[in-house]
């Protein structure tokens, strides 16, 4: 492309920007005079300009560079920058192209932004940007994009950051304005990010919807801190205001920003400070609640003139129900004079939080019944006080005499329990990452905090995943539904480990406590214990907690045995056949290294049981093999308890074993109660006790226990499903369906929930809806082509023969599956539903002989109601021990 061609493109592009929107196409048509190549270049440049939100970059060299970069962008696919290999382009804008890349070192996906050369030519400016960007990274704020690396490869500068699944606020606003509560929540999170950056002396300079990402979990991320400074071309400090304004008007390339969100000082070419970001956030907030920006015009120049000279229209012109507090916030943020705006993002953040509290209170009042709203009113309160006073005064009046004064009572401080999630520690240098530190430090902290009254601590099994998916403390806290999150990072250097831990308040989004320490890294266990003790003491002092009497034990002095235990329990928690077998292998290695390691023996017992659970449907996994694995499981559990009688996990495992395999229900109850007594914060113990209570028909108690388990582990899909199952056995079918649909909403891949929805609907006689969910479950759980043929055949049967025909079809399918073991109890249920009692009892007998865990629910299974009047049923109930 010759300089003359570039100059022509630049001239047409500039002229097109000054046209009215409805005149641009005709103007370009005329200006290009039939030159299709020229037309395509100009239109591509205009499209890029529009996509970046009217981002100003219009100098001749800028135009030329953007054209060249656009032509070369797709050629970079497959190339490597640093240790990032590019897969595809996923975005572009005034500040460079963004690519999906793979971090070849860490094995993770990343977003790779390649900075245009026109922004990196000034070494001093580039150095200042790098310093500022690294300062932002150091903030480790949940609403600021996590940057992995700022690097250079053969003169190409890049920024590697986390890959966010979601959409930009610009994409969201393309569908229209937002609900007020949603807009305020987004603004609060953006203001929180800006407040943290401003505290560190960092100004964003280009806050706009394109730089705000909305994650699918409701979390907000602010992108591109400091990048705008690379392209900033400020007017000289000594230039008079009139000359600076003339410079802006005659050469838009002298400044840089996204036009509708620019502050008056940016539109005048004056230095931006943190109050510039406050203005831009005010514009964004206005757009979120109204659907449009407050300053408009047909061309960038007209928009900038509006920003400098006009006042924004009142919000009531868009919506007459706008809260006055919202108008006050936007008005103050959009003051022309910087000194009249909020002077800090923290000040604006507080105003937004106050607004959110008022909105929530208003919604709560609106949702209350009319009588309750009146009862809460001042008039009602006054009336109640008067009546109460009269009621008390009249009978006492005749008998009143002075009483001697009593000594003041001693106040008793009631400390409510605080729920807390302890995240795996994060290595500052990923090359030094080691599970003995990442997970080991978290394990020690969980053991310590779990031994104190006043803390409800999420178990390590739930925290493991945050070591793999990255750590957003507040996002983790919201997912786990905790009051607090303890997040820490560490650095190994010179035989020492430096650790920094922050206590995050999930509700406020603020760090309330910071702990820093340096320890000798040589003795791993001594280091972990010291850190856990010191952090525990800090938090105990803060919340007034006391020791519970439960002793927290790691259980081994063998570092490798401990490492293998952590790995084995991680595999156990993944719950697949391959991982179940691998967990057994790893935990067997652990107990070989330390035969007295009780926690590892308990874990091994659980892992053996998992093998039975996940291999039960394999045709080669015979009944004798299952019994062998069950026996190994029982031996491992007894070994664990012989080594440590106070191990709650082992008692919980023994409870499940006695209930599900031995049918020893009295023994199961003792073990469940002992597990809950030893560890009241064990979700697994309460869940196991809930199942026992359901087996015995004590449904109210069982539901109460599973609710406790959910309170302890709200994110556990298994607990949420088991709540729905408990409601099913209690014959509260509509409630069961509602709860199980909630589970599907949490994770549509959670396959067993579909089956339970079907049977709960079937019990209500809602066959059309039951069939609909049967089809959904088959599509989700059996995607194999052969299975889908069965699904389609079942559909035809239902359409011609109804629900009873579908049940008979399932019986035939069940009998025909000779290549896969199916629970005999399920077969018995199917035969009972179609009225074949003999076949039902034949299957129940086999289920009993094979010691299927389903038999523990024989007494309460609603689907067996049709065979309960048969003497064989009572006889079987007695043999199982459920009489």
C-alpha positions in Angstrom: 0.0 0.0 0.0 1.6 3.3 -1.2 1.7 6.5 0.9 -0.6 8.1 -1.7 -3.2 5.4 -1.2 -3.0 5.7 2.5 -3.5 9.4 2.3 -6.6 9.0 0.1 -8.1 6.5 2.6 -7.3 8.8 5.5 -8.9 11.8 3.8 -12.1 9.9 2.9 -12.3 8.3 6.4 -12.0 11.7 8.1 -14.6 13.2 5.9 -16.9 10.3 6.5 -16.7 10.8 10.2 -18.1 14.3 9.8 -21.2 13.2 7.8 -24.6 12.6 9.3 -25.1 8.8 10.0 -27.7 8.5 7.2 -25.4 10.2 4.7 -22.2 8.1 5.3 -22.9 5.3 2.8 -23.8 7.8 -0.1 -20.7 9.9 0.7 -18.3 6.9 0.6 -20.0 5.8 -2.7 -19.3 9.1 -4.3 -15.8 9.6 -2.8 -14.6 6.2 -3.9 -15.9 6.7 -7.5 -16.2 3.0 -8.3 -12.8 2.0 -6.8 -14.0 -1.2 -5.0 -10.6 -1.8 -3.2 -10.6 1.7 -1.9 -14.2 1.4 -0.8 -13.6 -1.9 1.1 -10.6 -0.3 3.0 -12.6 2.7 4.0 -15.7 0.7 5.1 -13.5 -1.7 7.1 -11.9 1.2 8.9 -15.3 2.8 9.6 -16.6 -0.6 10.9 -13.6 -1.0 13.2 -14.1 2.6 14.4 -17.8 1.8 15.1 -17.0 -1.5 16.9 -14.5 0.3 19.2 -17.2 2.7 20.4 -16.1 5.8 18.5 -12.6 5.4 19.9 -10.6 8.3 18.5 -7.4 7.4 16.6 -7.4 9.3 13.4 -4.0 10.6 12.6 -2.7 9.5 9.2 -0.1 7.2 10.6 -2.7 5.7 13.0 -5.1 5.0 10.1 -2.4 3.4 8.1 -1.2 1.2 10.9 -4.7 0.1 11.7 -5.3 -0.9 8.1 -2.0 -2.9 8.0 -2.7 -4.5 11.4 -6.2 -5.5 10.2 -4.8 -7.2 7.1 -2.1 -9.1 9.1 -4.2 -10.1 12.1 -5.5 -13.4 10.9 -2.0 -14.4 9.7 -0.9 -14.6 13.4 -3.0 -17.7 14.1 -0.7 -20.6 15.0 2.2 -18.3 16.0 3.8 -18.2 19.4 4.6 -15.1 21.5 6.6 -15.9 24.6 5.0 -19.1 25.7 1.6 -18.2 24.4 0.4 -20.0 21.2 -2.4 -18.1 19.3 -5.5 -20.1 18.3 -7.8 -17.5 16.9 -8.7 -13.8 17.0 -11.5 -13.1 19.4 -11.7 -9.3 19.5 -10.3 -6.0 18.3 -10.5 -2.3 19.1 -8.5 0.9 19.2 -6.0 -0.6 21.6 -5.1 -3.7 19.7 -6.2 -7.2 18.6 -7.1 -9.8 21.2 -6.5 -13.5 20.6 -7.4 -16.8 22.2 -4.1 -18.4 23.2 -2.8 -21.4 25.0 -0.2 -20.9 27.8 2.2 -23.7 26.8 3.8 -23.6 30.2 0.8 -23.6 32.5 -1.5 -25.5 30.1 -4.3 -23.0 30.4 -6.3 -20.8 28.0 -5.5 -17.1 28.0 -6.5 -13.9 26.3 -3.5 -12.4 24.5 -3.6 -8.7 23.6 -1.0 -7.6 21.1 -0.3 -3.9 21.5 -0.1 -1.9 18.3 3.4 -0.7 17.5 2.2 2.9 17.2 1.6 2.7 21.0 4.9 1.1 22.0 7.4 3.2 20.1 8.1 5.7 22.9 10.3 3.7 25.4 9.7 6.1 28.3 5.9 6.0 27.9 6.0 2.2 27.5 8.1 1.9 30.7 5.6 4.0 32.6 2.7 1.9 31.3 4.5 -1.3 32.3 5.1 0.0 35.8 1.5 1.1 36.1 0.1 -2.2 34.7 2.2 -4.2 37.2 0.9 -2.1 40.0 -2.6 -3.0 38.9 -1.7 -6.7 38.9 -0.4 -6.4 42.4 -3.8 -5.1 43.6 -5.2 -8.6 43.1 -8.7 -7.1 43.1 -11.7 -9.4 42.2 -13.2 -6.8 39.8 -10.0 -6.1 37.9 -8.9 -8.5 35.1 -6.2 -10.8 36.2 -3.1 -10.3 34.1 -0.8 -13.2 33.9 2.1 -11.5 32.1 3.3 -8.3 30.4 5.9 -9.4 27.9 7.7 -8.7 24.7 8.7 -11.1 21.8 10.7 -9.7 18.9 9.6 -6.1 19.4 5.9 -7.2 19.8 4.5 -6.2 23.2 1.7 -8.3 24.6 -0.5 -8.6 27.7 -1.6 -12.2 28.7 -4.7 -12.3 30.9 -7.4 -14.6 32.2 -9.9 -15.7 29.6 -13.4 -14.5 30.7 -16.5 -16.3 29.7 -19.3 -13.8 29.4 -20.1 -10.7 27.4 -19.0 -7.0 27.5 -21.4 -4.5 28.9 -21.6 -3.0 25.4 -23.0 -6.4 24.1 -25.4 -6.5 27.0 -26.7 -3.0 26.4 -27.3 -3.8 22.7 -30.4 -5.7 24.0 -31.7 -2.6 25.8 -31.5 -0.9 29.2 -30.9 -2.9 32.3 -33.1 -3.3 35.4 -32.2 -0.8 38.0 -30.9 -3.3 40.6 -28.7 -5.0 38.0 -27.3 -1.6 36.8 -26.5 -0.5 40.4 -24.8 -3.9 41.1 -22.6 -3.5 38.0 -21.8 0.1 38.9 -20.8 -0.9 42.5 -18.4 -3.5 41.2 -16.8 -1.1 38.7 -16.5 1.6 41.4 -14.9 -0.9 43.7 -12.3 -1.7 41.0 -11.6 2.0 40.4 -11.4 2.8 44.1 -8.6 0.1 44.5 -6.8 1.4 41.4 -7.1 5.1 42.5 -5.7 4.2 45.9 -2.6 2.9 44.1 -2.4 6.1 42.0 -3.6 4.5 38.8 -6.2 6.1 36.5 -8.0 4.1 33.9 -8.7 6.9 31.4 -11.1 4.9 29.2 -14.0 3.5 31.3 -16.7 2.5 28.8 -19.0 -0.5 28.3 -16.4 -2.2 26.0 -13.9 -2.3 28.8 -16.4 -3.9 31.3 -17.0 -7.6 31.2 -20.0 -9.3 32.7 -19.2 -12.9 33.7 -22.0 -15.5 33.7 -21.9 -15.8 37.4 -22.8 -12.1 37.9 -19.2 -11.0 38.5 -17.9 -7.8 36.8 -14.4 -7.3 35.5 -12.8 -4.0 34.4 -10.3 -4.4 31.5 -7.4 -2.5 30.1 -6.2 -0.4 33.1 -3.5 2.0 32.1 -3.5 1.0 28.4 -5.1 4.3 27.3 -2.0 6.1 28.6 0.1 4.5 25.9 -1.7 6.4 23.2 -2.3 9.6 25.2 -1.2 12.8 23.4 -1.9 15.6 25.8 -1.6 19.2 25.0 1.5 20.9 26.5 1.0 22.1 30.1 1.8 25.6 29.1 -0.6 25.8 26.2 -3.5 28.3 26.8 -7.0 26.7 27.0 -8.2 28.3 23.8 -5.2 26.8 21.8 -5.7 23.4 23.4 -9.4 23.4 22.5 -8.5 24.4 18.9 -5.9 21.6 18.8 -8.6 19.1 19.7 -11.2 20.5 17.3 -8.7 20.5 14.3 -6.9 17.3 15.1 -8.8 14.6 16.8 -5.7 12.4 16.8 -4.2 14.6 19.5 -6.3 12.9 22.1 -7.6 9.5 22.8 -10.7 8.1 24.4 -14.1 6.5 23.6 -16.0 9.7 22.7 -19.4 9.4 24.4 -17.7 8.5 27.7 -14.9 11.2 27.6 -14.9 13.8 30.3 -14.9 17.5 29.6 -11.2 17.7 30.5 -10.4 15.0 28.0 -12.5 16.7 25.3 -10.4 19.8 26.0 -7.1 18.0 25.8 -6.4 18.6 29.5 -4.6 16.0 31.8 -6.9 13.3 33.1 -7.0 12.3 36.7 -9.1 9.9 38.8 -12.1 12.2 38.6 -12.1 11.5 34.8 -12.9 7.9 35.6 -15.8 9.0 37.9 -17.3 11.0 35.0 -17.0 8.0 32.7 -18.6 5.7 35.2 -21.5 8.3 35.6 -22.0 8.1 31.8 -22.0 4.3 31.9 -24.5 4.2 34.8 -26.7 6.6 32.9 -26.6 4.4 29.8 -27.4 1.3 31.8 -30.6 2.7 33.4 -31.8 4.7 30.3 -30.5 2.7 27.3 -28.5 5.7 25.9 -25.6 8.0 26.7 -26.4 11.5 28.1 -24.4 13.4 25.5 -25.2 12.8 21.8 -24.4 14.2 18.4 -24.2 13.1 14.8 -20.4 13.3 14.6 -17.6 12.9 17.2 -17.1 16.6 17.2 -20.7 17.3 18.0 -20.6 14.7 20.8 -17.5 16.4 22.3 -19.2 19.8 22.0 -22.2 18.5 23.9 -19.9 17.0 26.6 -18.2 20.4 27.1 -21.2 22.7 26.9 -24.5 20.9 27.6 -26.1 19.4 30.7 -27.5 15.8 30.7 -31.3 15.4 30.5 -32.9 14.4 33.8 -33.5 10.7 34.3 -37.2 11.4 34.8 -37.5 12.3 31.1 -36.7 8.6 30.5 -38.5 7.1 33.5 -40.8 9.0 35.9 -40.2 6.4 38.6 -36.4 7.1 38.9 -35.3 7.2 42.5 -34.0 10.7 43.4 -30.9 9.1 45.0 -29.9 7.7 41.6 -30.4 11.1 40.0 -28.2 12.7 42.6 -25.4 10.2 42.0 -25.3 10.7 38.3 -25.7 14.5 38.5 -22.7 14.7 40.9 -20.6 12.3 38.8 -21.3 14.4 35.6 -20.4 17.8 37.0 -18.3 19.8 34.4 -15.9 21.0 37.0 -13.7 18.3 38.4 -13.8 19.7 41.9 -17.6 19.4 42.0 -17.7 15.7 41.3 -17.1 12.9 43.7 -13.5 13.3 44.7 -12.8 9.6 44.9 -14.3 6.4 43.6 -14.6 5.2 47.2 -17.0 8.1 47.8 -19.1 7.2 44.8 -19.0 3.6 45.8 -20.5 4.4 49.2 -23.3 6.4 47.6 -24.1 3.5 45.3 -24.1 1.0 48.2 -26.5 3.3 50.1 -28.8 3.3 47.1 -28.7 -0.5 46.8 -29.7 -0.8 50.5 -32.7 1.5 49.9 -33.7 -0.4 46.8 -33.5 -3.8 48.6 -35.5 -2.4 51.6 -38.2 -1.1 49.2 -38.4 -4.5 47.5 -38.7 -6.3 50.8 -41.5 -4.0 51.9 -43.3 -4.4 48.6 -43.1 -8.2 48.8 -44.6 -8.2 52.3 -48.3 -8.8 52.8 -50.5 -5.7 53.3 -51.1 -6.4 57.0 -47.4 -6.8 57.6 -46.6 -3.6 55.8 -49.1 -1.8 58.0 -47.8 -3.5 61.1 -44.3 -2.2 60.3 -45.5 1.4 60.0 -44.8 4.1 62.6 -48.5 4.4 63.3 -48.8 0.8 64.1 -45.8 0.8 66.3 -47.1 3.8 68.3 -50.5 2.1 68.7 -48.9 -1.1 70.0 -46.8 0.8 72.5 -49.8 2.7 73.8 -51.9 -0.4 74.2 -49.1 -2.4 75.8 -48.4 0.4 78.2 -52.0 0.6 79.3 -52.3 -3.2 79.6 -49.3 -3.3 81.9 -50.1 -0.1 83.9 -53.7 -0.8 84.9 -53.3 -4.0 86.9 -50.1 -2.8 88.5 -51.3 0.6 89.5 -53.2 -0.6 92.6 -50.5 -2.9 93.8 -47.4 -0.8 93.0 -44.7 -0.4 95.6 -41.0 0.4 95.2 -38.7 -2.6 94.6 -35.2 -2.8 95.8 -32.6 -2.2 93.1 -31.0 -5.3 91.7 -27.3 -5.6 90.9 -26.5 -5.4 87.2 -26.5 -8.7 85.3 -23.4 -9.9 83.7 -23.6 -9.6 80.0 -23.1 -12.7 77.9 -21.7 -12.3 74.5 -23.4 -14.5 72.0 -21.1 -15.1 69.1 -23.0 -16.1 65.9 -21.2 -18.7 63.7 -19.3 -17.2 60.8 -19.0 -19.3 57.6 -15.6 -19.2 55.9 -14.0 -20.7 52.8 -10.3 -21.2 52.9 -8.9 -21.1 49.3 -5.8 -23.0 48.3 -2.7 -20.9 48.6 -1.4 -19.4 45.4 2.2 -19.3 44.4 3.3 -15.8 43.3 5.8 -17.5 41.0 3.9 -20.3 39.2 7.2 -22.1 38.6 7.4 -22.7 42.4 3.9 -24.1 42.7 3.7 -27.2 44.8 0.6 -29.0 46.2 2.3 -29.4 49.6 2.0 -25.7 49.9 -1.1 -24.9 47.8 -3.3 -27.5 49.4 -1.3 -28.3 52.5 -1.5 -24.7 53.9 -5.3 -24.6 53.2 -5.7 -28.0 54.8 -3.9 -26.9 58.0 -6.0 -23.7 58.1 -9.2 -25.6 57.6 -8.3 -28.1 60.4 -7.4 -25.2 62.8 -10.4 -23.1 62.1 -12.7 -26.1 62.1 -11.6 -26.9 65.7 -12.9 -23.6 66.9 -16.5 -22.7 68.1 -18.0 -20.0 66.0 -16.6 -21.0 62.6 -18.4 -23.0 59.9 -15.6 -24.0 57.6 -16.1 -25.3 54.1 -14.2 -28.7 53.7 -11.1 -29.1 51.7 -13.0 -31.3 49.2 -14.9 -28.3 48.1 -11.9 -26.0 48.0 -9.7 -28.2 45.8 -11.1 -27.0 42.6 -10.1 -23.4 43.1 -6.5 -24.5 42.8 -7.2 -25.5 39.2 -9.6 -22.9 37.9 -8.0 -19.8 39.4 -9.0 -17.9 42.4 -11.5 -15.1 42.6 -12.0 -14.8 46.4 -15.4 -13.1 46.3 -16.7 -15.3 43.5 -15.7 -18.3 45.5 -17.4 -16.9 48.5 -20.6 -16.3 46.6 -20.5 -19.8 45.1 -19.9 -21.4 48.5 -22.4 -18.9 50.2 -20.0 -18.0 53.0 -19.6 -14.8 55.0 -15.9 -14.7 54.6 -13.1 -16.0 52.3 -9.5 -16.5 53.4 -7.2 -16.1 50.4 -3.5 -16.4 50.6 -0.4 -16.4 48.4 3.2 -17.4 49.0 6.7 -16.9 47.7 9.6 -19.3 48.1 13.0 -17.6 48.2 16.3 -18.5 49.9 14.9 -21.4 51.9 12.2 -19.1 53.3 8.4 -19.0 52.6 6.7 -15.6 52.7 3.0 -15.8 53.0 0.3 -13.2 52.8 -3.3 -13.9 53.7 -6.4 -11.7 53.3 -9.7 -12.1 54.9 -12.4 -11.0 52.5 -15.9 -9.9 53.6 -18.1 -11.4 50.9 -21.1 -9.0 51.5 -19.1 -5.8 51.4 -16.4 -6.9 49.0 -13.7 -5.5 51.2 -10.6 -7.0 52.8 -11.0 -6.8 56.6 -7.8 -8.4 57.8 -4.4 -9.0 56.3 -1.8 -11.4 57.8 1.8 -11.6 56.7 4.6 -13.9 57.8 7.9 -15.4 56.9 8.8 -19.0 57.9 11.6 -21.5 57.4 10.4 -23.6 54.4 12.6 -26.6 55.3 10.2 -28.2 57.8 6.9 -28.2 55.8 4.7 -29.4 58.7 6.2 -27.0 61.3 5.7 -24.2 58.8 2.0 -25.1 58.1 1.2 -25.5 61.8 2.8 -22.2 62.7 0.9 -20.3 59.9 -2.4 -22.0 60.8 -1.9 -21.2 64.5 -1.0 -17.6 63.9 -3.8 -17.0 61.4 -6.3 -18.8 63.7 -5.3 -16.6 66.6 -5.8 -13.5 64.5 -9.3 -14.6 63.4 -10.2 -15.9 66.9 -9.3 -12.5 68.4 -11.4 -10.8 65.7 -14.5 -12.9 66.0 -14.3 -14.0 69.7 -14.3 -17.7 68.9 -13.1 -20.3 71.4 -11.7 -23.8 71.1 -14.4 -26.5 70.6 -12.6 -29.3 72.3 -12.1 -31.0 69.0 -8.4 -31.6 68.2 -7.3 -30.9 64.7 -4.8 -33.5 63.4 -2.9 -33.8 60.2 -2.1 -37.4 61.3 1.3 -38.0 59.8 4.9 -36.8 60.0 5.7 -38.3 56.6 5.6 -35.6 54.0 5.3 -37.9 51.0 2.5 -39.9 52.7 0.7 -36.6 53.3 1.2 -35.5 49.7 -0.2 -38.8 48.4 -3.2 -38.4 50.8 -4.0 -35.0 49.3 -3.7 -36.4 45.8 -5.8 -39.4 46.6 -8.6 -37.5 48.2 -8.6 -35.1 45.2 -9.1 -38.1 42.9 -11.8 -39.5 45.2 -13.7 -36.3 44.9 -13.7 -36.3 41.1 -16.1 -39.3 41.1 -15.4 -41.2 37.9 -14.5 -44.9 37.4 -10.9 -44.1 36.3 -10.4 -41.7 39.2 -11.9 -44.1 41.7 -9.4 -46.8 40.8 -6.5 -44.3 40.8 -7.5 -43.0 44.2 -7.3 -46.5 45.6 -3.8 -46.9 44.1 -2.5 -43.6 45.5 -4.0 -44.0 49.0 -2.6 -47.5 49.2 0.8 -46.0 48.6 0.2 -43.4 51.4 -0.7 -46.0 54.0 2.3 -48.1 53.0 4.6 -45.1 53.7 2.9 -44.5 57.0 0.8 -47.5 58.2 -0.4 -45.4 61.2 -1.9 -42.6 59.1 -5.6 -42.8 60.2 -6.9 -40.1 57.7 -5.4 -42.0 54.8 -6.9 -45.3 56.0 -10.3 -43.6 56.2 -9.9 -42.1 52.8 -8.9 -45.5 51.4 -12.1 -47.0 52.9 -14.1 -44.4 51.1 -12.2 -44.9 47.9 -12.8 -48.7 47.9 -16.6 -48.0 48.3 -16.4 -45.6 45.3 -15.0 -48.4 43.2 -18.1 -50.4 43.9 -20.3 -47.5 43.1 -18.8 -46.5 39.8 -18.1 -50.0 38.5 -21.4 -51.5 39.6 -22.8 -51.4 36.0 -19.8 -53.0 34.4 -20.7 -56.6 33.3 -17.3 -57.9 34.3 -17.6 -56.4 37.8 -19.1 -59.5 39.5 -21.0 -59.7 42.7 -18.0 -61.5 44.3 -15.7 -58.7 43.2 -18.1 -56.1 44.7 -18.1 -58.0 48.0 -14.3 -58.2 47.9 -14.1 -54.4 47.5 -16.7 -53.8 50.2 -14.7 -56.0 52.6 -11.5 -54.0 51.8 -13.5 -50.8 52.5 -14.7 -52.1 55.8 -11.2 -53.2 56.9 -9.7 -49.9 56.0 -12.3 -48.0 58.0 -11.8 -50.2 61.1 -8.1 -49.7 60.8 -8.6 -45.9 60.7 -10.8 -46.0 63.8 -8.3 -48.3 65.6 -5.7 -45.6 65.0 -7.9 -42.7 65.8 -11.3 -43.3 67.4 -12.2 -39.6 67.1 -12.0 -39.5 63.3 -15.4 -38.2 62.2 -14.9 -39.2 58.5 -14.3 -42.8 59.5 -17.5 -43.0 61.7 -19.4 -41.4 58.8 -18.1 -44.0 56.4 -18.9 -46.8 58.8 -22.5 -45.5 59.2 -23.0 -45.7 55.4 -21.4 -49.2 55.3 -23.6 -50.5 58.1 -26.8 -49.0 56.6 -26.2 -49.8 52.9 -24.4 -53.1 53.0 -24.8 -54.8 56.4 -28.4 -53.6 56.9 -27.4 -52.9 60.6 -29.6 -49.9 61.2 -29.1 -49.6 64.9 -25.3 -49.6 64.4 -25.7 -47.1 61.6 -27.5 -44.7 63.8 -24.8 -44.9 66.5 -22.1 -44.2 64.0 -24.0 -41.3 62.4 -24.6 -39.7 65.7 -21.0 -40.1 66.7 -19.8 -38.5 63.4 -22.0 -35.5 63.9 -20.9 -35.2 67.6 -17.2 -35.3 66.6 -17.6 -32.8 63.7 -20.9 -30.8 63.7 -19.6 -29.0 60.6 -19.3 -32.2 58.5 -21.8 -32.0 55.7 -21.2 -35.7 54.9 -22.1 -36.7 58.5 -25.4 -34.8 58.4 -26.2 -36.1 54.9 -25.5 -39.7 56.0 -27.7 -39.3 59.1 -30.5 -37.8 56.8 -30.4 -40.9 54.7 -30.6 -43.2 57.8 -33.6 -41.2 59.1 -35.4 -41.5 55.7 -34.8 -45.2 55.7 -36.6 -45.5 59.0 -39.5 -43.3 57.9 -38.5 -40.3 60.1 -38.9 -37.9 57.3 -39.2 -34.6 59.2 -35.9 -35.3 61.0 -34.3 -36.5 57.8 -35.2 -33.3 55.9 -33.9 -31.2 58.8 -30.6 -33.0 58.6 -30.2 -32.6 54.9 -31.0 -28.9 55.2 -28.1 -28.7 57.7 -25.9 -30.4 55.2 -26.9 -27.8 52.6 -26.2 -24.9 55.0 -22.7 -26.3 55.5 -22.1 -27.0 51.8 -24.6 -24.9 49.7 -22.8 -25.5 46.5 -23.0 -29.3 46.8 -25.2 -30.6 44.0 -25.4 -34.0 45.8 -26.8 -32.4 48.9 -29.2 -30.3 46.9 -30.4 -33.4 45.0 -30.7 -35.4 48.2 -33.0 -32.7 49.6 -35.3 -33.3 46.7 -35.0 -37.1 47.1 -35.9 -36.7 50.8 -39.0 -34.8 49.8 -39.9 -37.6 47.4 -39.7 -40.3 50.1 -41.8 -38.0 52.4 -44.4 -38.0 49.5 -44.2 -34.3 49.2 -44.0 -34.7 45.4 -44.6 -31.1 44.2 -41.9 -29.8 46.6 -39.6 -32.5 45.4 -40.1 -31.5 41.8 -39.5 -27.8 42.6 -36.2 -28.6 44.4 -35.0 -31.0 41.8 -35.6 -28.5 39.0 -33.6 -26.1 41.1 -30.7 -28.6 40.9 -31.0 -28.8 37.1 -30.9 -25.0 37.0 -27.6 -25.1 39.0 -26.1 -27.6 36.7 -28.1 -29.1 33.8 -25.5 -31.9 33.5 -26.4 -33.3 36.9 -27.9 -36.5 35.4 -29.6 -38.2 38.3 -31.8 -35.2 39.1 -33.7 -35.9 35.8 -34.7 -39.4 36.9 -36.0 -38.2 40.3 -38.1 -35.5 38.6 -39.7 -38.1 36.4 -40.7 -40.4 39.3 -42.0 -37.5 41.4 -44.2 -36.3 38.5 -45.3 -39.9 37.8 -46.5 -40.3 41.4 -48.7 -37.3 40.9 -50.2 -38.7 37.7 -48.7 -35.9 35.7 -47.7 -38.2 32.8 -47.3 -35.7 30.0 -44.8 -33.6 32.0 -43.1 -36.8 33.3 -42.6 -38.0 29.7 -41.2 -34.6 28.8 -38.6 -34.9 31.5 -38.0 -38.6 30.6 -37.0 -37.4 27.1 -34.8 -34.7 28.5 -33.1 -37.1 30.8 -32.5 -39.7 28.1 -31.0 -37.0 25.8 -28.7 -35.8 28.6 -27.7 -39.2 30.1 -27.7 -41.5 27.1 -26.3 -39.6 24.1 -24.9 -42.8 22.5 -26.6 -43.4 19.1 -27.8 -46.9 20.1 -29.4 -45.5 23.3 -31.0 -42.7 21.3 -32.7 -45.3 19.1 -34.2 -46.7 22.3 -35.3 -43.2 23.2 -37.0 -42.6 19.9 -38.7 -46.0 20.2 -39.9 -45.1 23.6 -41.3 -41.9 22.2 -43.4 -43.8 19.7 -44.6 -46.2 22.3 -45.7 -43.3 24.6 -47.5 -41.6 21.7 -49.5 -44.8 20.9 -49.9 -46.5 24.3 -49.5 -43.8 26.9 -47.5 -44.0 30.2 -48.3 -47.6 31.0 -47.1 -48.6 27.6 -43.8 -46.7 28.2 -43.4 -48.6 31.5 -43.8 -52.0 29.7 -41.3 -50.7 27.1 -38.8 -49.9 29.9 -39.3 -53.4 31.4 -38.4 -55.0 28.0 -35.4 -52.7 27.7 -34.3 -53.5 31.2 -34.5 -57.3 30.5 -32.7 -56.9 27.2 -29.7 -55.1 28.6 -27.6 -58.2 29.1 -24.3 -56.4 28.4 -24.7 -54.1 31.5 -25.5 -54.8 35.1 -28.5 -52.9 36.4 -29.6 -52.6 40.0 -32.1 -55.4 40.7 -34.0 -53.0 43.0 -34.8 -50.8 39.9 -36.1 -53.8 38.1 -38.3 -54.7 41.0 -39.8 -51.1 41.0 -40.5 -51.4 37.3 -42.3 -54.8 37.7 -44.3 -53.4 40.6 -45.5 -50.5 38.5 -46.7 -52.8 35.7 -48.5 -55.1 38.2 -46.2 -58.1 38.0 -45.8 -59.0 41.7 -43.9 -62.2 41.2 -41.2 -60.7 39.1 -41.0 -57.7 41.5 -40.3 -60.0 44.4 -37.9 -62.1 42.4 -35.9 -58.9 41.7 -36.1 -57.8 45.4 -34.8 -61.1 46.5 -31.8 -60.8 44.2 -31.3 -57.2 45.4 -31.2 -58.5 49.0 -28.8 -61.3 48.2 -26.5 -58.9 46.4 -26.6 -56.5 49.3 -27.7 -53.6 47.1 -27.8 -50.3 49.1 -31.2 -49.6 47.6 -32.7 -52.2 49.8 -32.2 -49.9 52.8 -35.1 -47.8 51.3 -37.4 -50.8 50.9 -39.8 -49.6 53.6 -40.3 -46.1 52.3 -40.2 -46.5 48.5 -43.6 -45.1 47.2 -43.3 -47.0 43.9 -43.6 -50.3 45.8 -47.0 -49.5 47.3 -48.7 -51.9 45.0 -46.9 -54.9 46.6 -47.0 -53.9 50.3 -50.1 -56.0 51.0 -48.3 -59.2 49.9 -47.0 -61.3 52.9 -43.6 -61.6 51.1 -43.1 -57.9 51.5 -43.5 -58.0 55.4 -41.1 -61.0 55.5 -38.5 -59.2 53.4 -38.9 -56.1 55.6 -38.0 -58.2 58.7 -35.0 -59.9 57.0 -33.6 -56.4 56.0 -34.1 -55.3 59.6 -36.6 -52.5 58.9 -39.5 -53.7 61.0 
